[in-house]
């Protein structure tokens, strides 16, 4: 039998992440010659291949194309069932797949399931330690605290080399997050003023109108700090605050992010605020899980002295928006020093959602004979320039994992620094209690909480 090529195995293939993110991304990639000859979707449900096709189409509310249907098969597998792994290995062997070809294992599972799955994969001869063609895509969360993340890592290292692990933060695959470095380093007007002497506050915001919905079981364990701040928001802040990397190679960028994350500290003058939307406790009686958090950070580095970094995220708020907003320090316009005009502070906004683009607020003379000053906005729409379907974040992540490019994946040293900050926020916030806010609120200051 002629040997066949690459495999992708998805654990947790009947879950929401697979239905709403992973499979739609593969569908988009399949329109451009997807490299996997077989995609094994693994789960506990008693399904076959066609049954899985129908299930995932209904759950994800989309239609698989024929190319993807041909590639996808289903294998029933409980994570602790050794016989099921050996049965999967037999099916792969019977189809003639080359053991030396690339194998990607996407683990869309709970943190506590990661190590047992890899142990079973090794026992069945499906995954080899140190073999670079065998790669693990580890979905967040990686642990539930700094201590638990370190414990998982300690158990993983005998099973898989660090170069085989691709820890996913799908925000790093978003178009405008990937654009941050270009905006910073390819534009002298920003490069020259990207420091604490010019920037007063940096806001990293990701808020939404929906509640926890079908993610209740996961979310009540995680909360807003661990779900959003520890991963997405701190990665965004690191890309804004890191020093210029020596090169644009993945390892150089990662080192720059690690350095600045290690320098981040909670601002003792602005305690973090956590909140929970009214009605959440009715779903989980007695729960103190936060659905909103705002925390102010400082960076112990000369170039960021005096600059506040504010991270804010929450559910059931008045709008759905993700952005990075840089507030520059105010300036005064002196005309022959006989009259001083107050000018509105400049702002640079990197818009991630719903629109992708950049807004720059600067000052201009008011029209007419006088010398008034008014703020005006230059608005660039990045997504407007894309023709056809814009690439989903998971498409880019899957392609990078396939090619071995780790630029968009977090290393463990980054995760350690992020978990330290998240744990500090959790500890400090609990001292000040939980603010209950009504769904749809626009300003948490009205609830006596956030700034």
Rosetta blueprint (number, residue, H / E / L):
1 X L
2 X L
3 X L
4 X E
5 X L
6 X L
7 X E
8 X E
9 X E
10 X E
11 X E
12 X L
13 X L
14 X L
15 X L
16 X H
17 X H
18 X H
19 X H
20 X H
21 X H
22 X H
23 X H
24 X H
25 X H
26 X H
27 X H
28 X H
29 X H
30 X H
31 X L
32 X L
33 X L
34 X L
35 X L
36 X L
37 X L
38 X E
39 X E
40 X E
41 X E
42 X E
43 X E
44 X L
45 X L
46 X L
47 X L
48 X L
49 X H
50 X H
51 X H
52 X H
53 X H
54 X H
55 X H
56 X H
57 X H
58 X H
59 X H
60 X H
61 X L
62 X L
63 X L
64 X L
65 X L
66 X H
67 X H
68 X H
69 X H
70 X H
71 X H
72 X E
73 X E
74 X E
75 X E
76 X E
77 X L
78 X L
79 X L
80 X L
81 X L
82 X H
83 X H
84 X H
85 X H
86 X H
87 X H
88 X H
89 X H
90 X H
91 X H
92 X H
93 X H
94 X H
95 X L
96 X L
97 X E
98 X L
99 X L
100 X L
101 X L
102 X L
103 X E
104 X E
105 X E
106 X E
107 X E
108 X L
109 X L
110 X L
111 X H
112 X H
113 X H
114 X H
115 X H
116 X H
117 X H
118 X H
119 X H
120 X H
121 X H
122 X H
123 X H
124 X L
125 X L
126 X L
127 X L
128 X L
129 X L
130 X L
131 X L
132 X L
133 X L
134 X E
135 X E
136 X E
137 X E
138 X E
139 X E
140 X L
141 X L
142 X L
143 X L
144 X L
145 X L
146 X H
147 X H
148 X H
149 X H
150 X H
151 X H
152 X H
153 X H
154 X H
155 X H
156 X H
157 X H
158 X L
159 X L
160 X L
161 X L
162 X H
163 X H
164 X H
165 X E
166 X E
167 X E
168 X E
169 X L
170 X H
171 X H
172 X H
173 X H
174 X L
175 X H
176 X H
177 X H
178 X H
179 X L
180 X H
181 X H
182 X H
183 X H
184 X H
185 X H
186 X L
187 X L
188 X H
189 X H
190 X H
191 X H
192 X L
193 X L
194 X L
195 X L
196 X L
197 X L
198 X L
199 X E
200 X E
201 X E
202 X E
203 X E
204 X E
205 X E
206 X E
207 X E
208 X L
209 X L
210 X L
211 X L
212 X L
213 X H
214 X H
215 X H
216 X H
217 X H
218 X H
219 X H
220 X H
221 X H
222 X H
223 X H
224 X H
225 X H
226 X H
227 X H
228 X H
229 X H
230 X H
231 X H
232 X H
233 X H
234 X H
235 X H
236 X H
237 X H
238 X H
239 X H
240 X H
241 X H
242 X L
243 X L
244 X L
245 X L
246 X L
247 X L
248 X L
249 X L
250 X H
251 X H
252 X H
253 X H
254 X H
255 X H
256 X H
257 X H
258 X H
259 X H
260 X H
261 X H
262 X H
263 X H
264 X E
265 X E
266 X E
267 X L
268 X L
269 X L
270 X L
271 X L
272 X L
273 X E
274 X E
275 X E
276 X E
277 X E
278 X L
279 X L
280 X H
281 X H
282 X H
283 X H
284 X L
285 X L
286 X L
287 X L
288 X L
289 X L
290 X L
291 X L
292 X E
293 X E
294 X E
295 X E
296 X E
297 X E
298 X E
299 X E
300 X L
301 X L
302 X H
303 X H
304 X H
305 X L
306 X L
307 X L
308 X E
309 X E
310 X E
311 X E
312 X E
313 X E
314 X E
315 X L
316 X L
317 X E
318 X L
319 X L
320 X L
321 X E
322 X E
323 X E
324 X E
325 X E
326 X E
327 X E
328 X E
329 X L
330 X L
331 X E
332 X E
333 X E
334 X E
335 X E
336 X L
337 X L
338 X L
339 X E
340 X E
341 X E
342 X E
343 X E
344 X L
345 X L
346 X L
347 X E
348 X E
349 X E
350 X E
351 X E
352 X E
353 X E
354 X L
355 X L
356 X L
357 X E
358 X E
359 X E
360 X E
361 X E
362 X E
363 X E
364 X E
365 X E
366 X L
367 X L
368 X L
369 X L
370 X L
371 X L
372 X L
373 X E
374 X E
375 X E
376 X E
377 X E
378 X E
379 X E
380 X E
381 X E
382 X L
383 X H
384 X H
385 X H
386 X L
387 X L
388 X L
389 X L
390 X L
391 X L
392 X L
393 X H
394 X H
395 X H
396 X H
397 X H
398 X H
399 X H
400 X H
401 X H
402 X H
403 X H
404 X L
405 X L
406 X L
407 X L
408 X L
409 X E
410 X E
411 X L
412 X H
413 X H
414 X H
415 X H
416 X H
417 X H
418 X H
419 X H
420 X H
421 X H
422 X H
423 X H
424 X H
425 X H
426 X H
427 X H
428 X H
429 X H
430 X H
431 X L
432 X L
433 X L
434 X E
435 X E
436 X E
437 X E
438 X L
439 X L
440 X L
441 X E
442 X L
443 X L
444 X H
445 X H
446 X H
447 X H
448 X L
449 X L
450 X L
451 X L
